[in-house]
C-alpha cells in the first residue's frame, strides 16, 4: 500500500511539472507572436517602394561599376 502512495505522489508531481513546462511554452509562444507582429509591421513595403529600391540599386551598380556588373552576371 505504501508503494502505491509513493507512485501516486510521484506521478502527481510529474503531471504538475509537465503542466508548468506547458505554461512556460505558452507564454514564450505568445511573446514570439507579439515580436513577429512588430517585425511584420516594419518590413511591409508597397510595390512603388520596391520598384524605387530596385531602380536605385541598378543606378548604384551602373554608377559604381559601369558595364562590368552586367558582364559578370
N, CA, C, O and CB atoms as a CASP TS submission, in Angstrom:
PFRMAT TS
TARGET T0000
AUTHOR 0000-0000-0000
METHOD Language model
MODEL 1
PARENT N/A
ATOM      1  N   UNK     1       0.817  -1.192   0.000  1.00  0.00           N
ATOM      2  CA  UNK     1       0.000   0.000   0.000  1.00  0.00           C
ATOM      3  C   UNK     1       0.864   1.261   0.000  1.00  0.00           C
ATOM      4  O   UNK     1       0.485   2.260  -0.611  1.00  0.00           O
ATOM      5  CB  UNK     1      -0.932  -0.005   1.201  1.00  0.00           C
ATOM      6  N   UNK     2       1.990   1.236   0.656  1.00  0.00           N
ATOM      7  CA  UNK     2       2.852   2.405   0.736  1.00  0.00           C
ATOM      8  C   UNK     2       3.468   2.722  -0.619  1.00  0.00           C
ATOM      9  O   UNK     2       3.638   3.889  -0.973  1.00  0.00           O
ATOM     10  CB  UNK     2       3.947   2.189   1.776  1.00  0.00           C
ATOM     11  N   UNK     3       3.806   1.662  -1.389  1.00  0.00           N
ATOM     12  CA  UNK     3       4.385   1.885  -2.708  1.00  0.00           C
ATOM     13  C   UNK     3       3.397   2.581  -3.636  1.00  0.00           C
ATOM     14  O   UNK     3       3.767   3.440  -4.436  1.00  0.00           O
ATOM     15  CB  UNK     3       4.833   0.564  -3.319  1.00  0.00           C
ATOM     16  N   UNK     4       2.134   2.192  -3.510  1.00  0.00           N
ATOM     17  CA  UNK     4       1.113   2.817  -4.357  1.00  0.00           C
ATOM     18  C   UNK     4       0.975   4.300  -4.041  1.00  0.00           C
ATOM     19  O   UNK     4       0.765   5.107  -4.947  1.00  0.00           O
ATOM     20  CB  UNK     4      -0.240   2.115  -4.176  1.00  0.00           C
ATOM     21  N   UNK     5       1.087   4.662  -2.793  1.00  0.00           N
ATOM     22  CA  UNK     5       1.002   6.067  -2.400  1.00  0.00           C
ATOM     23  C   UNK     5       2.206   6.850  -2.933  1.00  0.00           C
ATOM     24  O   UNK     5       2.065   7.980  -3.402  1.00  0.00           O
ATOM     25  CB  UNK     5       0.920   6.193  -0.864  1.00  0.00           C
ATOM     26  N   UNK     6       3.390   6.235  -2.854  1.00  0.00           N
ATOM     27  CA  UNK     6       4.573   6.881  -3.393  1.00  0.00           C
ATOM     28  C   UNK     6       4.456   7.100  -4.904  1.00  0.00           C
ATOM     29  O   UNK     6       4.788   8.168  -5.419  1.00  0.00           O
ATOM     30  CB  UNK     6       5.809   6.050  -3.077  1.00  0.00           C
ATOM     31  N   UNK     7       3.973   6.062  -5.604  1.00  0.00           N
ATOM     32  CA  UNK     7       3.791   6.188  -7.046  1.00  0.00           C
ATOM     33  C   UNK     7       2.772   7.277  -7.380  1.00  0.00           C
ATOM     34  O   UNK     7       2.956   8.027  -8.339  1.00  0.00           O
ATOM     35  CB  UNK     7       3.347   4.852  -7.644  1.00  0.00           C
ATOM     36  N   UNK     8       1.697   7.365  -6.590  1.00  0.00           N
ATOM     37  CA  UNK     8       0.687   8.385  -6.816  1.00  0.00           C
ATOM     38  C   UNK     8       1.276   9.779  -6.633  1.00  0.00           C
ATOM     39  O   UNK     8       0.977  10.682  -7.414  1.00  0.00           O
ATOM     40  CB  UNK     8      -0.499   8.180  -5.874  1.00  0.00           C
ATOM     41  N   UNK     9       2.097   9.962  -5.625  1.00  0.00           N
ATOM     42  CA  UNK     9       2.736  11.254  -5.392  1.00  0.00           C
ATOM     43  C   UNK     9       3.722  11.574  -6.513  1.00  0.00           C
ATOM     44  O   UNK     9       3.758  12.702  -7.004  1.00  0.00           O
ATOM     45  CB  UNK     9       3.454  11.264  -4.031  1.00  0.00           C
ATOM     46  N   UNK    10       4.515  10.592  -6.916  1.00  0.00           N
ATOM     47  CA  UNK    10       5.500  10.812  -7.985  1.00  0.00           C
ATOM     48  C   UNK    10       4.807  11.179  -9.292  1.00  0.00           C
ATOM     49  O   UNK    10       5.220  12.123  -9.965  1.00  0.00           O
ATOM     50  CB  UNK    10       6.373   9.558  -8.184  1.00  0.00           C
ATOM     51  N   UNK    11       3.759  10.444  -9.660  1.00  0.00           N
ATOM     52  CA  UNK    11       3.041  10.744 -10.896  1.00  0.00           C
ATOM     53  C   UNK    11       2.318  12.092 -10.809  1.00  0.00           C
ATOM     54  O   UNK    11       2.232  12.823 -11.796  1.00  0.00           O
ATOM     55  CB  UNK    11       2.038   9.628 -11.207  1.00  0.00           C
ATOM     56  N   UNK    12       1.806  12.410  -9.629  1.00  0.00           N
ATOM     57  CA  UNK    12       1.176  13.717  -9.447  1.00  0.00           C
ATOM     58  C   UNK    12       2.166  14.849  -9.645  1.00  0.00           C
ATOM     59  O   UNK    12       1.849  15.844 -10.297  1.00  0.00           O
ATOM     60  CB  UNK    12       0.552  13.816  -8.067  1.00  0.00           C
ATOM     61  N   UNK    13       3.361  14.710  -9.090  1.00  0.00           N
ATOM     62  CA  UNK    13       4.408  15.715  -9.287  1.00  0.00           C
ATOM     63  C   UNK    13       4.838  15.791 -10.746  1.00  0.00           C
ATOM     64  O   UNK    13       5.105  16.875 -11.265  1.00  0.00           O
ATOM     65  CB  UNK    13       5.617  15.404  -8.404  1.00  0.00           C
ATOM     66  N   UNK    14       4.903  14.640 -11.406  1.00  0.00           N
ATOM     67  CA  UNK    14       5.273  14.633 -12.825  1.00  0.00           C
ATOM     68  C   UNK    14       4.239  15.390 -13.656  1.00  0.00           C
ATOM     69  O   UNK    14       4.601  16.157 -14.549  1.00  0.00           O
ATOM     70  CB  UNK    14       5.413  13.184 -13.341  1.00  0.00           C
ATOM     71  N   UNK    15       2.973  15.182 -13.371  1.00  0.00           N
ATOM     72  CA  UNK    15       1.905  15.888 -14.094  1.00  0.00           C
ATOM     73  C   UNK    15       1.989  17.386 -13.815  1.00  0.00           C
ATOM     74  O   UNK    15       1.860  18.191 -14.737  1.00  0.00           O
ATOM     75  CB  UNK    15       0.507  15.341 -13.689  1.00  0.00           C
ATOM     76  N   UNK    16       2.200  17.764 -12.573  1.00  0.00           N
ATOM     77  CA  UNK    16       2.333  19.168 -12.233  1.00  0.00           C
ATOM     78  C   UNK    16       3.514  19.799 -12.970  1.00  0.00           C
ATOM     79  O   UNK    16       3.394  20.903 -13.500  1.00  0.00           O
ATOM     80  CB  UNK    16       2.497  19.334 -10.724  1.00  0.00           C
ATOM     81  N   UNK    17       4.649  19.107 -13.006  1.00  0.00           N
ATOM     82  CA  UNK    17       5.835  19.607 -13.696  1.00  0.00           C
ATOM     83  C   UNK    17       5.565  19.772 -15.189  1.00  0.00           C
ATOM     84  O   UNK    17       5.977  20.770 -15.780  1.00  0.00           O
ATOM     85  CB  UNK    17       7.022  18.661 -13.474  1.00  0.00           C
ATOM     86  N   UNK    18       4.878  18.809 -15.808  1.00  0.00           N
ATOM     87  CA  UNK    18       4.555  18.899 -17.225  1.00  0.00           C
ATOM     88  C   UNK    18       3.640  20.085 -17.507  1.00  0.00           C
ATOM     89  O   UNK    18       3.817  20.781 -18.506  1.00  0.00           O
ATOM     90  CB  UNK    18       3.903  17.606 -17.701  1.00  0.00           C
ATOM     91  N   UNK    19       2.673  20.315 -16.640  1.00  0.00           N
ATOM     92  CA  UNK    19       1.778  21.452 -16.837  1.00  0.00           C
ATOM     93  C   UNK    19       2.533  22.782 -16.688  1.00  0.00           C
ATOM     94  O   UNK    19       2.252  23.739 -17.410  1.00  0.00           O
ATOM     95  CB  UNK    19       0.611  21.387 -15.836  1.00  0.00           C
ATOM     96  N   UNK    20       3.466  22.838 -15.775  1.00  0.00           N
ATOM     97  CA  UNK    20       4.273  24.039 -15.606  1.00  0.00           C
ATOM     98  C   UNK    20       5.114  24.308 -16.852  1.00  0.00           C
ATOM     99  O   UNK    20       5.205  25.452 -17.299  1.00  0.00           O
ATOM    100  CB  UNK    20       5.175  23.907 -14.375  1.00  0.00           C
ATOM    101  N   UNK    21       5.724  23.277 -17.413  1.00  0.00           N
ATOM    102  CA  UNK    21       6.503  23.415 -18.645  1.00  0.00           C
ATOM    103  C   UNK    21       5.606  23.861 -19.790  1.00  0.00           C
ATOM    104  O   UNK    21       6.008  24.702 -20.594  1.00  0.00           O
ATOM    105  CB  UNK    21       7.203  22.089 -19.000  1.00  0.00           C
ATOM    106  N   UNK    22       4.400  23.315 -19.880  1.00  0.00           N
ATOM    107  CA  UNK    22       3.463  23.717 -20.925  1.00  0.00           C
ATOM    108  C   UNK    22       3.078  25.186 -20.776  1.00  0.00           C
ATOM    109  O   UNK    22       2.947  25.892 -21.776  1.00  0.00           O
ATOM    110  CB  UNK    22       2.209  22.834 -20.887  1.00  0.00           C
ATOM    111  N   UNK    23       2.897  25.648 -19.559  1.00  0.00           N
ATOM    112  CA  UNK    23       2.575  27.053 -19.324  1.00  0.00           C
ATOM    113  C   UNK    23       3.728  27.949 -19.764  1.00  0.00           C
ATOM    114  O   UNK    23       3.496  28.984 -20.389  1.00  0.00           O
ATOM    115  CB  UNK    23       2.250  27.292 -17.840  1.00  0.00           C
ATOM    116  N   UNK    24       4.963  27.573 -19.450  1.00  0.00           N
ATOM    117  CA  UNK    24       6.121  28.349 -19.880  1.00  0.00           C
ATOM    118  C   UNK    24       6.211  28.405 -21.406  1.00  0.00           C
ATOM    119  O   UNK    24       6.533  29.448 -21.975  1.00  0.00           O
ATOM    120  CB  UNK    24       7.405  27.754 -19.296  1.00  0.00           C
ATOM    121  N   UNK    25       5.928  27.289 -22.058  1.00  0.00           N
ATOM    122  CA  UNK    25       5.944  27.259 -23.520  1.00  0.00           C
ATOM    123  C   UNK    25       4.848  28.161 -24.083  1.00  0.00           C
ATOM    124  O   UNK    25       5.066  28.850 -25.080  1.00  0.00           O
ATOM    125  CB  UNK    25       5.768  25.816 -24.034  1.00  0.00           C
ATOM    126  N   UNK    26       3.688  28.163 -23.465  1.00  0.00           N
ATOM    127  CA  UNK    26       2.580  29.013 -23.902  1.00  0.00           C
ATOM    128  C   UNK    26       2.961  30.494 -23.809  1.00  0.00           C
ATOM    129  O   UNK    26       2.701  31.267 -24.730  1.00  0.00           O
ATOM    130  CB  UNK    26       1.322  28.732 -23.056  1.00  0.00           C
ATOM    131  N   UNK    27       3.574  30.877 -22.699  1.00  0.00           N
ATOM    132  CA  UNK    27       3.993  32.266 -22.514  1.00  0.00           C
ATOM    133  C   UNK    27       5.039  32.639 -23.556  1.00  0.00           C
ATOM    134  O   UNK    27       4.986  33.732 -24.118  1.00  0.00           O
ATOM    135  CB  UNK    27       4.549  32.485 -21.091  1.00  0.00           C
ATOM    136  N   UNK    28       5.983  31.751 -23.818  1.00  0.00           N
ATOM    137  CA  UNK    28       7.035  32.040 -24.805  1.00  0.00           C
ATOM    138  C   UNK    28       6.442  32.149 -26.211  1.00  0.00           C
ATOM    139  O   UNK    28       6.864  33.009 -26.984  1.00  0.00           O
ATOM    140  CB  UNK    28       8.126  30.941 -24.772  1.00  0.00           C
ATOM    141  N   UNK    29       5.491  31.314 -26.552  1.00  0.00           N
ATOM    142  CA  UNK    29       4.851  31.391 -27.863  1.00  0.00           C
ATOM    143  C   UNK    29       4.123  32.721 -28.019  1.00  0.00           C
ATOM    144  O   UNK    29       4.189  33.342 -29.080  1.00  0.00           O
ATOM    145  CB  UNK    29       3.871  30.217 -28.061  1.00  0.00           C
ATOM    146  N   UNK    30       3.436  33.160 -26.979  1.00  0.00           N
ATOM    147  CA  UNK    30       2.759  34.461 -27.037  1.00  0.00           C
ATOM    148  C   UNK    30       3.764  35.590 -27.251  1.00  0.00           C
ATOM    149  O   UNK    30       3.498  36.512 -28.021  1.00  0.00           O
ATOM    150  CB  UNK    30       1.954  34.708 -25.749  1.00  0.00           C
ATOM    151  N   UNK    31       4.919  35.529 -26.577  1.00  0.00           N
ATOM    152  CA  UNK    31       5.959  36.544 -26.755  1.00  0.00           C
ATOM    153  C   UNK    31       6.468  36.549 -28.191  1.00  0.00           C
ATOM    154  O   UNK    31       6.650  37.613 -28.783  1.00  0.00           O
ATOM    155  CB  UNK    31       7.122  36.300 -25.783  1.00  0.00           C
ATOM    156  N   UNK    32       6.697  35.373 -28.748  1.00  0.00           N
ATOM    157  CA  UNK    32       7.203  35.287 -30.113  1.00  0.00           C
ATOM    158  C   UNK    32       6.182  35.797 -31.122  1.00  0.00           C
ATOM    159  O   UNK    32       6.552  36.430 -32.111  1.00  0.00           O
ATOM    160  CB  UNK    32       7.587  33.851 -30.443  1.00  0.00           C
ATOM    161  N   UNK    33       4.904  35.529 -30.885  1.00  0.00           N
ATOM    162  CA  UNK    33       3.862  36.025 -31.784  1.00  0.00           C
ATOM    163  C   UNK    33       3.812  37.546 -31.744  1.00  0.00           C
ATOM    164  O   UNK    33       3.683  38.191 -32.785  1.00  0.00           O
ATOM    165  CB  UNK    33       2.489  35.433 -31.407  1.00  0.00           C
ATOM    166  N   UNK    34       3.913  38.122 -30.551  1.00  0.00           N
ATOM    167  CA  UNK    34       3.936  39.585 -30.433  1.00  0.00           C
ATOM    168  C   UNK    34       5.147  40.174 -31.158  1.00  0.00           C
ATOM    169  O   UNK    34       5.033  41.182 -31.855  1.00  0.00           O
ATOM    170  CB  UNK    34       3.953  40.004 -28.948  1.00  0.00           C
ATOM    171  N   UNK    35       6.301  39.539 -30.988  1.00  0.00           N
ATOM    172  CA  UNK    35       7.515  40.007 -31.648  1.00  0.00           C
ATOM    173  C   UNK    35       7.396  39.885 -33.165  1.00  0.00           C
ATOM    174  O   UNK    35       7.846  40.768 -33.896  1.00  0.00           O
ATOM    175  CB  UNK    35       8.729  39.220 -31.148  1.00  0.00           C
ATOM    176  N   UNK    36       6.801  38.812 -33.633  1.00  0.00           N
ATOM    177  CA  UNK    36       6.598  38.622 -35.070  1.00  0.00           C
ATOM    178  C   UNK    36       5.680  39.685 -35.637  1.00  0.00           C
ATOM    179  O   UNK    36       5.917  40.181 -36.739  1.00  0.00           O
ATOM    180  CB  UNK    36       6.027  37.237 -35.354  1.00  0.00           C
ATOM    181  N   UNK    37       4.644  40.043 -34.912  1.00  0.00           N
ATOM    182  CA  UNK    37       3.730  41.097 -35.366  1.00  0.00           C
ATOM    183  C   UNK    37       4.439  42.442 -35.483  1.00  0.00           C
ATOM    184  O   UNK    37       4.190  43.191 -36.428  1.00  0.00           O
ATOM    185  CB  UNK    37       2.545  41.219 -34.409  1.00  0.00           C
ATOM    186  N   UNK    38       5.317  42.755 -34.536  1.00  0.00           N
ATOM    187  CA  UNK    38       6.024  44.027 -34.614  1.00  0.00           C
ATOM    188  C   UNK    38       7.025  44.033 -35.768  1.00  0.00           C
ATOM    189  O   UNK    38       7.190  45.053 -36.438  1.00  0.00           O
ATOM    190  CB  UNK    38       6.740  44.317 -33.294  1.00  0.00           C
ATOM    191  N   UNK    39       7.686  42.913 -36.004  1.00  0.00           N
ATOM    192  CA  UNK    39       8.638  42.835 -37.113  1.00  0.00           C
ATOM    193  C   UNK    39       7.898  42.913 -38.440  1.00  0.00           C
ATOM    194  O   UNK    39       8.359  43.571 -39.373  1.00  0.00           O
ATOM    195  CB  UNK    39       9.467  41.534 -37.035  1.00  0.00           C
ATOM    196  N   UNK    40       6.761  42.248 -38.527  1.00  0.00           N
ATOM    197  CA  UNK    40       5.983  42.246 -39.765  1.00  0.00           C
ATOM    198  C   UNK    40       5.540  43.653 -40.134  1.00  0.00           C
ATOM    199  O   UNK    40       5.511  44.003 -41.314  1.00  0.00           O
ATOM    200  CB  UNK    40       4.765  41.332 -39.630  1.00  0.00           C
ATOM    201  N   UNK    41       5.199  44.454 -39.148  1.00  0.00           N
ATOM    202  CA  UNK    41       4.798  45.827 -39.408  1.00  0.00           C
ATOM    203  C   UNK    41       5.938  46.674 -39.932  1.00  0.00           C
ATOM    204  O   UNK    41       5.708  47.642 -40.657  1.00  0.00           O
ATOM    205  CB  UNK    41       4.245  46.443 -38.161  1.00  0.00           C
ATOM    206  N   UNK    42       7.157  46.325 -39.578  1.00  0.00           N
ATOM    207  CA  UNK    42       8.311  47.106 -40.011  1.00  0.00           C
ATOM    208  C   UNK    42       8.759  46.762 -41.425  1.00  0.00           C
ATOM    209  O   UNK    42       9.355  47.606 -42.094  1.00  0.00           O
ATOM    210  CB  UNK    42       9.455  46.898 -39.057  1.00  0.00           C
ATOM    211  N   UNK    43       8.489  45.541 -41.903  1.00  0.00           N
ATOM    212  CA  UNK    43       9.042  45.127 -43.189  1.00  0.00           C
ATOM    213  C   UNK    43       8.047  45.197 -44.333  1.00  0.00           C
ATOM    214  O   UNK    43       8.392  44.834 -45.457  1.00  0.00           O
ATOM    215  CB  UNK    43       9.567  43.740 -43.084  1.00  0.00           C
ATOM    216  N   UNK    44       6.842  45.643 -44.093  1.00  0.00           N
ATOM    217  CA  UNK    44       5.884  45.754 -45.176  1.00  0.00           C
ATOM    218  C   UNK    44       6.251  46.945 -46.055  1.00  0.00           C
ATOM    219  O   UNK    44       6.406  48.068 -45.574  1.00  0.00           O
ATOM    220  CB  UNK    44       4.447  45.896 -44.628  1.00  0.00           C
ATOM    221  N   UNK    45       6.386  46.678 -47.351  1.00  0.00           N
ATOM    222  CA  UNK    45       6.669  47.752 -48.285  1.00  0.00           C
ATOM    223  C   UNK    45       5.695  47.649 -49.447  1.00  0.00           C
ATOM    224  O   UNK    45       5.201  46.566 -49.758  1.00  0.00           O
ATOM    225  CB  UNK    45       8.139  47.696 -48.780  1.00  0.00           C
ATOM    226  N   UNK    46       5.427  48.759 -50.075  1.00  0.00           N
ATOM    227  CA  UNK    46       4.480  48.774 -51.189  1.00  0.00           C
ATOM    228  C   UNK    46       5.213  48.459 -52.494  1.00  0.00           C
ATOM    229  O   UNK    46       6.442  48.393 -52.536  1.00  0.00           O
ATOM    230  CB  UNK    46       3.761  50.149 -51.284  1.00  0.00           C
ATOM    231  N   UNK    47       4.427  48.265 -53.559  1.00  0.00           N
ATOM    232  CA  UNK    47       5.015  47.994 -54.867  1.00  0.00           C
ATOM    233  C   UNK    47       5.862  49.172 -55.339  1.00  0.00           C
ATOM    234  O   UNK    47       6.941  48.986 -55.901  1.00  0.00           O
ATOM    235  CB  UNK    47       3.919  47.686 -55.894  1.00  0.00           C
ATOM    236  N   UNK    48       5.371  50.368 -55.109  1.00  0.00           N
ATOM    237  CA  UNK    48       6.119  51.551 -55.538  1.00  0.00           C
ATOM    238  C   UNK    48       7.455  51.658 -54.816  1.00  0.00           C
ATOM    239  O   UNK    48       8.469  52.003 -55.424  1.00  0.00           O
ATOM    240  CB  UNK    48       5.297  52.814 -55.298  1.00  0.00           C
ATOM    241  N   UNK    49       7.456  51.361 -53.520  1.00  0.00           N
ATOM    242  CA  UNK    49       8.705  51.416 -52.766  1.00  0.00           C
ATOM    243  C   UNK    49       9.686  50.365 -53.272  1.00  0.00           C
ATOM    244  O   UNK    49      10.886  50.622 -53.364  1.00  0.00           O
ATOM    245  CB  UNK    49       8.439  51.216 -51.268  1.00  0.00           C
ATOM    246  N   UNK    50       9.173  49.180 -53.601  1.00  0.00           N
ATOM    247  CA  UNK    50      10.034  48.108 -54.102  1.00  0.00           C
ATOM    248  C   UNK    50      10.621  48.475 -55.462  1.00  0.00           C
ATOM    249  O   UNK    50      11.813  48.276 -55.697  1.00  0.00           O
ATOM    250  CB  UNK    50       9.249  46.789 -54.203  1.00  0.00           C
ATOM    251  N   UNK    51       9.800  49.007 -56.350  1.00  0.00           N
ATOM    252  CA  UNK    51      10.295  49.425 -57.663  1.00  0.00           C
ATOM    253  C   UNK    51      11.332  50.538 -57.521  1.00  0.00           C
ATOM    254  O   UNK    51      12.337  50.545 -58.233  1.00  0.00           O
ATOM    255  CB  UNK    51       9.129  49.895 -58.554  1.00  0.00           C
ATOM    256  N   UNK    52      11.096  51.467 -56.617  1.00  0.00           N
ATOM    257  CA  UNK    52      12.041  52.555 -56.369  1.00  0.00           C
ATOM    258  C   UNK    52      13.366  52.005 -55.842  1.00  0.00           C
ATOM    259  O   UNK    52      14.435  52.460 -56.249  1.00  0.00           O
ATOM    260  CB  UNK    52      11.448  53.568 -55.369  1.00  0.00           C
ATOM    261  N   UNK    53      13.298  51.039 -54.950  1.00  0.00           N
ATOM    262  CA  UNK    53      14.510  50.426 -54.405  1.00  0.00           C
ATOM    263  C   UNK    53      15.283  49.698 -55.489  1.00  0.00           C
ATOM    264  O   UNK    53      16.507  49.815 -55.549  1.00  0.00           O
ATOM    265  CB  UNK    53      14.162  49.461 -53.272  1.00  0.00           C
ATOM    266  N   UNK    54      14.603  48.953 -56.342  1.00  0.00           N
ATOM    267  CA  UNK    54      15.271  48.240 -57.435  1.00  0.00           C
ATOM    268  C   UNK    54      15.956  49.229 -58.372  1.00  0.00           C
ATOM    269  O   UNK    54      17.090  49.015 -58.801  1.00  0.00           O
ATOM    270  CB  UNK    54      14.262  47.373 -58.218  1.00  0.00           C
ATOM    271  N   UNK    55      15.260  50.297 -58.678  1.00  0.00           N
ATOM    272  CA  UNK    55      15.829  51.306 -59.568  1.00  0.00           C
ATOM    273  C   UNK    55      17.080  51.934 -58.957  1.00  0.00           C
ATOM    274  O   UNK    55      18.073  52.138 -59.655  1.00  0.00           O
ATOM    275  CB  UNK    55      14.790  52.391 -59.877  1.00  0.00           C
ATOM    276  N   UNK    56      17.041  52.236 -57.684  1.00  0.00           N
ATOM    277  CA  UNK    56      18.213  52.830 -57.021  1.00  0.00           C
ATOM    278  C   UNK    56      19.393  51.867 -56.987  1.00  0.00           C
ATOM    279  O   UNK    56      20.539  52.286 -57.151  1.00  0.00           O
ATOM    280  CB  UNK    56      17.857  53.255 -55.594  1.00  0.00           C
ATOM    281  N   UNK    57      19.127  50.592 -56.779  1.00  0.00           N
ATOM    282  CA  UNK    57      20.213  49.608 -56.770  1.00  0.00           C
ATOM    283  C   UNK    57      20.831  49.509 -58.152  1.00  0.00           C
ATOM    284  O   UNK    57      22.053  49.455 -58.288  1.00  0.00           O
ATOM    285  CB  UNK    57      19.702  48.225 -56.310  1.00  0.00           C
ATOM    286  N   UNK    58      19.989  49.484 -59.180  1.00  0.00           N
ATOM    287  CA  UNK    58      20.510  49.425 -60.546  1.00  0.00           C
ATOM    288  C   UNK    58      21.345  50.659 -60.860  1.00  0.00           C
ATOM    289  O   UNK    58      22.405  50.544 -61.476  1.00  0.00           O
ATOM    290  CB  UNK    58      19.360  49.294 -61.555  1.00  0.00           C
ATOM    291  N   UNK    59      20.886  51.835 -60.448  1.00  0.00           N
ATOM    292  CA  UNK    59      21.651  53.066 -60.668  1.00  0.00           C
ATOM    293  C   UNK    59      22.983  53.028 -59.918  1.00  0.00           C
ATOM    294  O   UNK    59      24.014  53.447 -60.444  1.00  0.00           O
ATOM    295  CB  UNK    59      20.832  54.292 -60.227  1.00  0.00           C
ATOM    296  N   UNK    60      22.948  52.527 -58.696  1.00  0.00           N
ATOM    297  CA  UNK    60      24.175  52.431 -57.908  1.00  0.00           C
ATOM    298  C   UNK    60      25.181  51.521 -58.605  1.00  0.00           C
ATOM    299  O   UNK    60      26.362  51.853 -58.704  1.00  0.00           O
ATOM    300  CB  UNK    60      23.871  51.907 -56.489  1.00  0.00           C
ATOM    301  N   UNK    61      24.713  50.379 -59.085  1.00  0.00           N
ATOM    302  CA  UNK    61      25.612  49.453 -59.778  1.00  0.00           C
ATOM    303  C   UNK    61      26.199  50.113 -61.024  1.00  0.00           C
ATOM    304  O   UNK    61      27.395  49.996 -61.290  1.00  0.00           O
ATOM    305  CB  UNK    61      24.865  48.156 -60.162  1.00  0.00           C
ATOM    306  N   UNK    62      25.362  50.800 -61.776  1.00  0.00           N
ATOM    307  CA  UNK    62      25.834  51.400 -63.015  1.00  0.00           C
ATOM    308  C   UNK    62      26.852  52.505 -62.746  1.00  0.00           C
ATOM    309  O   UNK    62      27.883  52.579 -63.415  1.00  0.00           O
ATOM    310  CB  UNK    62      24.661  51.953 -63.812  1.00  0.00           C
ATOM    311  N   UNK    63      26.563  53.364 -61.769  1.00  0.00           N
ATOM    312  CA  UNK    63      27.477  54.472 -61.479  1.00  0.00           C
ATOM    313  C   UNK    63      28.788  53.998 -60.886  1.00  0.00           C
ATOM    314  O   UNK    63      29.824  54.615 -61.130  1.00  0.00           O
ATOM    315  CB  UNK    63      26.825  55.453 -60.535  1.00  0.00           C
ATOM    316  N   UNK    64      28.777  52.918 -60.114  1.00  0.00           N
ATOM    317  CA  UNK    64      29.989  52.452 -59.448  1.00  0.00           C
ATOM    318  C   UNK    64      30.782  51.435 -60.251  1.00  0.00           C
ATOM    319  O   UNK    64      32.004  51.359 -60.119  1.00  0.00           O
ATOM    320  CB  UNK    64      29.636  51.862 -58.133  1.00  0.00           C
ATOM    321  N   UNK    65      30.103  50.652 -61.082  1.00  0.00           N
ATOM    322  CA  UNK    65      30.793  49.580 -61.791  1.00  0.00           C
ATOM    323  C   UNK    65      30.684  49.685 -63.299  1.00  0.00           C
ATOM    324  O   UNK    65      31.356  48.937 -64.009  1.00  0.00           O
ATOM    325  CB  UNK    65      30.259  48.263 -61.353  1.00  0.00           C
ATOM    326  N   UNK    66      29.868  50.581 -63.808  1.00  0.00           N
ATOM    327  CA  UNK    66      29.725  50.726 -65.246  1.00  0.00           C
ATOM    328  C   UNK    66      29.107  49.485 -65.859  1.00  0.00           C
ATOM    329  O   UNK    66      28.157  48.917 -65.320  1.00  0.00           O
ATOM    330  CB  UNK    66      31.070  51.012 -65.886  1.00  0.00           C
ATOM    331  N   UNK    67      29.656  49.073 -66.990  1.00  0.00           N
ATOM    332  CA  UNK    67      29.127  47.887 -67.680  1.00  0.00           C
ATOM    333  C   UNK    67      29.723  46.591 -67.155  1.00  0.00           C
ATOM    334  O   UNK    67      29.303  45.512 -67.573  1.00  0.00           O
ATOM    335  CB  UNK    67      29.389  47.991 -69.169  1.00  0.00           C
ATOM    336  N   UNK    68      30.685  46.669 -66.254  1.00  0.00           N
ATOM    337  CA  UNK    68      31.340  45.469 -65.736  1.00  0.00           C
ATOM    338  C   UNK    68      30.382  44.553 -64.997  1.00  0.00           C
ATOM    339  O   UNK    68      30.510  43.332 -65.086  1.00  0.00           O
ATOM    340  CB  UNK    68      32.469  45.853 -64.821  1.00  0.00           C
ATOM    341  N   UNK    69      29.416  45.118 -64.263  1.00  0.00           N
ATOM    342  CA  UNK    69      28.497  44.289 -63.477  1.00  0.00           C
ATOM    343  C   UNK    69      27.575  43.480 -64.371  1.00  0.00           C
ATOM    344  O   UNK    69      27.126  42.409 -63.964  1.00  0.00           O
ATOM    345  CB  UNK    69      27.672  45.157 -62.535  1.00  0.00           C
ATOM    346  N   UNK    70      27.276  43.954 -65.577  1.00  0.00           N
ATOM    347  CA  UNK    70      26.424  43.195 -66.496  1.00  0.00           C
ATOM    348  C   UNK    70      27.185  42.029 -67.083  1.00  0.00           C
ATOM    349  O   UNK    70      26.595  40.977 -67.330  1.00  0.00           O
ATOM    350  CB  UNK    70      25.893  44.094 -67.618  1.00  0.00           C
ATOM    351  N   UNK    71      28.476  42.180 -67.314  1.00  0.00           N
ATOM    352  CA  UNK    71      29.293  41.121 -67.902  1.00  0.00           C
ATOM    353  C   UNK    71      29.480  39.964 -66.931  1.00  0.00           C
ATOM    354  O   UNK    71      29.510  38.803 -67.340  1.00  0.00           O
ATOM    355  CB  UNK    71      30.652  41.671 -68.326  1.00  0.00           C
ATOM    356  N   UNK    72      29.607  40.279 -65.644  1.00  0.00           N
ATOM    357  CA  UNK    72      29.870  39.226 -64.650  1.00  0.00           C
ATOM    358  C   UNK    72      28.633  38.402 -64.342  1.00  0.00           C
ATOM    359  O   UNK    72      28.772  37.263 -63.897  1.00  0.00           O
ATOM    360  CB  UNK    72      30.401  39.838 -63.366  1.00  0.00           C
ATOM    361  N   UNK    73      27.437  38.914 -64.554  1.00  0.00           N
ATOM    362  CA  UNK    73      26.243  38.144 -64.214  1.00  0.00           C
ATOM    363  C   UNK    73      25.648  37.435 -65.392  1.00  0.00           C
ATOM    364  O   UNK    73      24.636  36.747 -65.251  1.00  0.00           O
ATOM    365  CB  UNK    73      25.218  39.027 -63.609  1.00  0.00           C
TER
END
